[in-house]
Amino acid sequence: MQSRHFDAIVIGGGSGGLAFAERAAEHGRRVALIEARELGGTCVNNGCVPKKIMWYAAQIAHAVDDARAWGIDAERGATDWAELVSRRDAYIDGIREYWHGHVAARGIERIEGHARFVDARTVAVDGRHYRADHIVIATGGRPVVPAIPGAELGITSDGFFALAEQPQRVAIVGAGYIGVELAGMLNALGSRVTLLAMESHVLAHFDPMIGKLLGSEMRLQNIDLRTNFRVETVERDGKELRVSGTGGETIGGFDTLIWAVGRRGNVGGLDLDAAGIDASPGGIIPVDDYENTDVPGIYAIGDVTGKAALTPVAIAAGRKLAARLFADRPDSRVDYGNVPSVVFAHPPVGSVGLTEAEARAAYPDDQISVYTSEFTPMRYALSEHGTTTAMKLVCAGDDETVVGIHLIGDQADEILQGFAVALRLGATKADLNATIAIHPTSAEELVTMKIATPVRVEAGASDAAAAWREAS
């Protein structure tokens, strides 16, 4: 069968695939981009962007709740879910339109459909063959639904963004970043939320200070948080759903159940075997530090590699791979160390570098110093209720190089970006101490902490929870 030839073929039109295709085209290469769905991938369509819109709505709801304490005459009624979703989707449509125009303007050929490998240089889409010297797999991830009785009665985060009506009583299974984000925003917008966590605290892969404080804050916000709860069955009871789990406990009365128990590589239908590529049972494609698979000329970037599943990481990987292949920069690659991440919980969380437990495992114990601070931000000075802010600096060595920064509280997401730069450049505690504080702010606490604490902490997620997710 006759095939068309390109310099590069990208499978997947999400953040990483678009970044690679854009840069490869800028370097004068003929590029094909294969995507069966809307451009933008999970981030634009079912992830970061629509999630942040919903988070902002929740933040505004919180502000209205507090308004009277500040002398502002405001009172909140029921959330107009249909209006919120309509405006959110219109915003997302604008981003999609931008990407369609941008791809066309860069001379990238868009091929709509599902790709499958024919061999290591050829892919087929709807019976047509396309060949390239370089093929990039950037198909992202998809939500996991556990293999338990009744699992099909729930929805995933994808289904959340398709909800036409607001859930009134919702169970969220999983207390990683997706679970706590959905729980916080739904609760703030007026839903009754039960969050079922398999671990002893939420966000178990973050520094324990964060998960324990966030769990306390969620309970203060009237979220029904159940820890160490492993769901075993889901059943329909009339119009309602009920879950049964650890120790035979049953919880019911839900109109919606959302699975947030992890994601796996989106490789179904690619026929990787035809190209000689082996993926893990979780759909992860192994790559080296330069995004090379085991097959020369085939690469993988973004969430499908199992590395840091963050949009900016996928974008960086795509751009640097294009520079290595087409701009004579053989050493171009992503440094996956010290990648900052944020969870848009209520309050938000930010983290970069080593947790305290990781630092104690990497350095002699007498070389570790930990600084902490906990306070109520001025934002709540006149309010009857507010959220706590906590910060932790993890330092290592005689010069107290900052190796970890962990924040939870208002503006943690914005504060972290600048301090992540400082950590990456090797800032020490003395450097932070020498920086003039901006007062009054929450961020100034990071440059005014004085007392190191010798507290030891446990490691992250339980092996049982990890095994359950892998088995599902």
Secondary structure as UniProt FT lines:
FT   STRAND          3..11
FT   HELIX           15..26
FT   TURN            27..28
FT   STRAND          31..35
FT   TURN            39..40
FT   HELIX           41..46
FT   HELIX           48..66
FT   HELIX           67..70
FT   HELIX           81..105
FT   TURN            106..107
FT   STRAND          109..112
FT   STRAND          115..119
FT   TURN            120..121
FT   STRAND          122..125
FT   TURN            126..127
FT   STRAND          128..137
FT   STRAND          141..143
FT   TURN            149..150
FT   HELIX           151..153
FT   HELIX           157..160
FT   TURN            161..162
FT   STRAND          169..173
FT   HELIX           177..188
FT   TURN            189..190
FT   STRAND          192..196
FT   TURN            204..205
FT   HELIX           208..220
FT   TURN            221..222
FT   STRAND          224..226
FT   STRAND          233..237
FT   TURN            238..239
FT   STRAND          240..244
FT   HELIX           246..248
FT   STRAND          250..254
FT   STRAND          256..259
FT   STRAND          263..265
FT   TURN            268..269
FT   HELIX           272..275
FT   TURN            281..282
FT   TURN            289..290
FT   TURN            296..297
FT   STRAND          298..300
FT   HELIX           302..305
FT   HELIX           311..326
FT   TURN            330..331
FT   TURN            337..338
FT   STRAND          341..343
FT   STRAND          349..353
FT   HELIX           356..362
FT   HELIX           365..367
FT   STRAND          368..375
FT   HELIX           378..380
FT   TURN            381..382
FT   STRAND          389..396
FT   TURN            397..400
FT   STRAND          401..408
FT   TURN            410..411
FT   HELIX           412..424
FT   TURN            425..426
FT   HELIX           429..433
FT   HELIX           443..447
FT   STRAND          452..453
FT   HELIX           463..471
//
